[in-house]
Amino acid sequence: MKKYFQFIICILLISATCAVLDFALYPCTYMRNDVHTVTTEQRDVLFLGTSNGKMNIDPDAALAGTGLTGHNLCNGNQYPVDSYHLLNLVIEKQKPAYVIFDVDPAVFVTEKTRGNNYLLFYHEFPLSRAKLSYFADTVADCDLRAMLFPFYEYPLKTELSRMKDTVFQKATRNYDVSYLKGVTGEYHENGFMERYPVAPESFPAMSARTFTEEALVAENIHYLEKIIVLCKENDITFLAASLPQSDVTLQTFPEAFDSAWAYFDAFFASHGVDYYNFNTAHYDAFPHDVSRYVDYNGHMNGESARAFSEALGSVLGFR
Amino acid sequence: MDLTSNLFLIFVIAAVSVYYLAPRDLRWVVLLAASCLYYVSFGLRASAFFLFTALMTHICAVRMTDSSAGTGSSDPGSSDNGSSDTHSAQSIKKRYLIAGLVCQFALLAYLKYAGFAVFNLNRLFSAQISVPQLLLPFGISYYTFQASAYLIDVSRGLVKAERNPLKTLLFLLFFPQLAQGPIGRFDRLSPQLFSGSVFQWHALRTGAERIVWGLFKKMVVGDTAHVFRTAVFGDPETYAGAALLGTLFFSAELYANFSGGVDICIGIARLFGITLDENFKRPYFAKTLSEFWQRWHITLGSWMKDYVFYPLARTRAMTGLGGAVKRALPGRRLHRALPQGICSVIVFTLVGLWHGADWGNIGWGFYNGLIICVSELIQAAGKGKRGVSGKRAQTESGKQAHGGFGDALRIARTFAIVNVSWYFTCADSVSHALTMIRYSLTRFSPAAVLQIPAGRPGTGTAGTPFALFALACGILLMLVYGILCERAERDEAKPLPALPLAASFAVCLLLLVSIPLLAPAGAQGAFIYAQF
């Protein structure tokens, strides 16, 4: 009996250590706010996708005057597998009427690295069927740090510097967005990440853009199809949109972009999904001059993002 | 399922729980089911090859035992087993043995070496035979050797064949050792596998401790050293000054990665109350290369010794050679050393081949064998010393001679010899290895290592000092523990004290927590020896 209690105590101590370290060190990210919002409050329109969507779509601007509520659940490094499980989680908690998916071709030709990239989303999931499903699909294959010590994802120096705020926010269940204000931008309660303007001469180097059907990662397409099916099964209107890139970027990689647009045109047509491409069919809906962006990867500054969001709302038929 | 993945952790917890909940006589079934599940997770095609090997092994072993049973001498270990077999029974036994070994090694040779053979044939004869792209079943090098050892032991009458094919399957498939050994022996492993262990808290504790130690070694030391080693060998021009450190990093990486993985495997087996053979014994403390190979990958070494070296040494050719040398050079011990040296060269060349189907590995094995051969010949040719390397000089009291400084020199010498071979293991080609050796001697500048981006992805070299610090801490910990174990082994009167539970738990918890703090943040490196 003594050994049995010692064993239980050991297990409890290990669990407590992991929990305390996670509580103290894993920083409060805007994904924490995002997941909290969409699992506790009803939202009519959900935006899913990559960092382009995060920085270019202000749900309030896109849905102004429509009476609809929206939340931007986009994020950098969000692959279709993440979008699928995020949507799965939302559906478990509430039922949005629309899902707008930001189609960034670059994501579909890159493979998500097995490792810490899942934790940004997974860590914030409340205990739910969606979390178990997400674990089985992704985190199960990651090394055990992902499950036992998710704080390994961030530099210890950063975690220690933010520990006081982290503990306070978690202990008081504080979701105040003022903690998420940074040097380059600020996060808003509707999930929109506003970037402060950057002069074009200060843009970081342009990332190479390639897109061929041969380079498509099957898993990404598979999960995009699952998202479409999930929406159909739950009577959610699924709309796809490729957000505007700057003229400079479009003209630097014309073949890659043409190939991508042709592929997605055919893909969404075959799935009966309305696809709005702001680089082709809806090119004129929003200007593409580089001064509206903060880099060559399609991320807009806050003012331009709001203006684009209004245009997006109009094109999608909300306004 | 990777050994360090969450899925594997859950799998092991579930398997251990079900094992001890099952009735004792059915626990081997639980092990078999878990092992099957583990193996199938790597693909059904690979399973087909494994089943073929297991089936052939079982059939041949049973037939061999039956042929002996027909002569009334089926007891294992019977001293007159050979002589009382009739000639035909011996012939049948031999045929089944050959059939079994041919099936096992033909499959291994085809799947692992066909590509290499075809590539070289094409080069030699300017042919254009297409190089086959073959599936290499998971663990094939390990289970093939384990199966062949079993067959040979049955043929020698050392063990009796297992009649239950499912138990034979379990012996070959036992999942903790499938990934990277240790290569088990039937006489030691089977009783533990088949009888079902009684639950013991001590086994649970020692198993968990071993797993944590293995995880620490692999993830902190092995993976960190890997980052530095791949950078140095991947870009020799940029990091020329760190060429020497590159091979030292590989020393740390290979040992931590392999021994860490084996620690995890041994620890998992221990959770089931099963004791696997040790595969490492602090090899970098070896004073000769021969001793190094008695401490490194011990089960492969002992397999080679029992099933290749000794049979080879007892062949007529070798005994004849020994006799000829004795007649030609009486008074020296070369009549023993020369045949043994030649056998060592052959054995180690095979060890190199086992490690990989390329000339680099074969050359590496040959290099090791040659050094051992030459050292044995030199020792034998010397006056007043015993002629077989690996045996230390004896004092009058019969105790081992301890010479602190002398031992340190010999350890350093052996370490250097081993590290020279690592150049050829890490490099892409012989010329690349020679370039790295040249840079080590002519452009040594350890500060170059600070130019290696070893922090988090995207942070450049900002995290490099911390990564070096983490590596140094890990190596220091391993070194201190190694020294304590060496001393405890030398002085049996002062064994390493067992820590009380609280202290042991605290140490394990610290090691566990240090993994996320010290290990590289990116995706983990693979287990090097799991590719064989």
Contacts between the chains, C-beta under 8 A, distances in Angstrom:
chain1	res1	chain2	res2	distance
A	3	B	201	4.3
A	6	B	201	7.8
A	6	B	501	6.3
A	7	B	201	7.0
A	7	B	204	7.3
A	10	B	505	5.8
A	13	B	505	7.3
A	13	B	509	7.1
A	14	B	509	6.7
A	14	B	512	7.4
A	17	B	509	6.3
A	17	B	513	6.6
A	21	B	513	7.0
A	113	B	523	5.7
A	114	B	523	5.7
A	115	B	522	6.4
A	115	B	523	4.0
A	115	B	524	7.7
A	116	B	521	6.8
A	135	B	6	7.7
A	139	B	6	6.1
A	140	B	5	6.9
A	140	B	6	5.2
A	140	B	7	4.1
A	140	B	10	7.6
A	141	B	2	7.4
A	141	B	5	5.6
A	141	B	6	7.5
A	141	B	7	6.2
A	142	B	5	6.6
A	142	B	6	6.2
A	143	B	2	7.1
A	143	B	4	4.6
A	143	B	5	6.0
A	143	B	6	7.4
A	143	B	219	7.5
A	143	B	524	4.9
A	144	B	4	5.8
A	144	B	5	6.9
A	144	B	6	5.4
A	144	B	9	5.4
A	144	B	215	7.8
A	145	B	219	8.0
A	145	B	515	6.6
A	145	B	516	5.0
A	145	B	519	7.3
A	146	B	6	6.3
A	147	B	6	4.5
A	147	B	9	7.5
A	148	B	512	7.8
A	148	B	516	7.8
A	149	B	513	7.5
A	149	B	515	7.1
A	149	B	516	3.6
A	151	B	516	6.5
A	152	B	515	7.9
A	152	B	516	3.4
A	152	B	517	7.5
A	152	B	519	7.4
A	152	B	521	6.2
A	153	B	521	7.0
A	155	B	456	6.2
A	155	B	459	7.8
A	155	B	463	7.7
A	155	B	521	7.9
A	156	B	517	6.1
